[in-house]
Amino acid sequence: MLSRIAKRLVAGRVAKQIPLYKIVAIAQVALLARRHVQRLAPGEARRIAELVRRRRSLTDAEQQELRVLTAKLEPGAFVGAAADRLSPVPLPSRLTGARKKR
């Protein structure tokens, strides 16, 4: 799916209107998102997609399941890493969610 979107973006008129650095930034964030999604087991990835599609009619147990699965994606770390990738200056590790190297 991501490759189809990238092909359309790069091959289409949109690519001519977007500066190259923005296309590179979009690609970096997409790769970062992929790394976070890969933290889920294949069954969990399918389940989270199913729950998101049915978001309006979820039971309380399903809402809790969605919260647990979403927490596995580490959204705070994703946002911090994305901000660090796009920032022209290095961000402190407390903002990026980076773990200390030992």
C-alpha positions in Angstrom: 0.0 0.0 0.0 2.8 2.4 1.0 4.6 1.7 -2.3 1.5 2.5 -4.3 1.1 5.8 -2.6 4.8 6.6 -3.0 4.6 5.8 -6.7 1.6 8.0 -7.2 3.2 10.8 -5.2 6.6 10.6 -7.0 5.1 10.0 -10.5 2.2 12.4 -10.3 1.8 16.1 -10.5 1.9 16.4 -6.7 5.6 15.5 -6.7 6.4 18.4 -9.0 4.8 20.8 -6.5 6.4 19.4 -3.4 10.1 20.2 -2.7 12.3 17.1 -2.5 13.2 17.6 1.1 9.5 17.3 2.0 9.2 14.1 0.0 12.3 12.7 1.9 10.8 13.8 5.2 7.5 12.0 4.4 9.5 8.8 3.5 11.5 9.0 6.7 8.3 9.2 8.8 6.7 6.4 6.8 9.7 4.1 7.5 9.6 5.1 11.2 5.9 4.3 11.4 6.6 0.9 9.7 9.2 0.1 12.4 6.6 0.8 15.1 3.9 -1.2 13.5 6.3 -4.2 13.2 6.4 -4.3 17.0 2.9 -5.9 16.8 2.5 -9.6 16.1 0.8 -10.3 12.7 -2.5 -11.2 14.5 -2.3 -8.1 16.6 -1.8 -5.9 13.5 -4.9 -7.4 11.9 -6.9 -7.1 15.1 -6.0 -3.4 15.5 -7.0 -2.7 11.9 -10.3 -4.5 12.5 -11.0 -2.5 15.7 -10.1 0.8 14.1 -12.5 0.1 11.2 -15.3 -0.6 13.7 -14.4 2.3 16.0 -18.0 3.6 16.5 -19.5 0.3 17.6 -16.8 -1.1 20.0 -17.7 -2.7 23.3 -15.9 -1.6 26.5 -13.7 -4.8 26.3 -12.8 -4.0 22.6 -12.0 -0.4 23.5 -9.7 -1.6 26.2 -8.1 -4.1 23.8 -7.5 -1.2 21.3 -5.8 0.8 24.1 -3.5 -2.1 24.9 -2.6 -2.7 21.3 -2.1 1.0 20.7 0.2 1.2 23.7 2.4 -1.5 22.1 3.1 0.9 19.2 4.7 3.3 21.7 3.0 6.5 20.2 5.0 8.8 22.4 8.3 7.4 21.2 7.0 7.5 17.6 6.2 11.2 17.9 9.5 12.0 19.5 11.5 10.1 16.9 9.5 11.7 14.1 10.1 15.2 15.6 13.8 14.3 16.0 14.0 13.2 12.3 12.4 16.4 11.0 14.1 18.8 13.4 17.2 20.7 12.1 18.8 20.5 15.6 19.1 17.4 17.8 16.4 17.1 20.4 16.9 16.0 24.0 16.4 12.3 24.6 13.5 13.1 27.1 11.6 14.5 24.1 12.5 11.9 21.5 11.8 8.9 23.7 15.3 7.5 22.9 16.7 5.1 25.5 20.1 5.7 27.0 22.9 3.6 25.5 24.9 1.7 28.0 
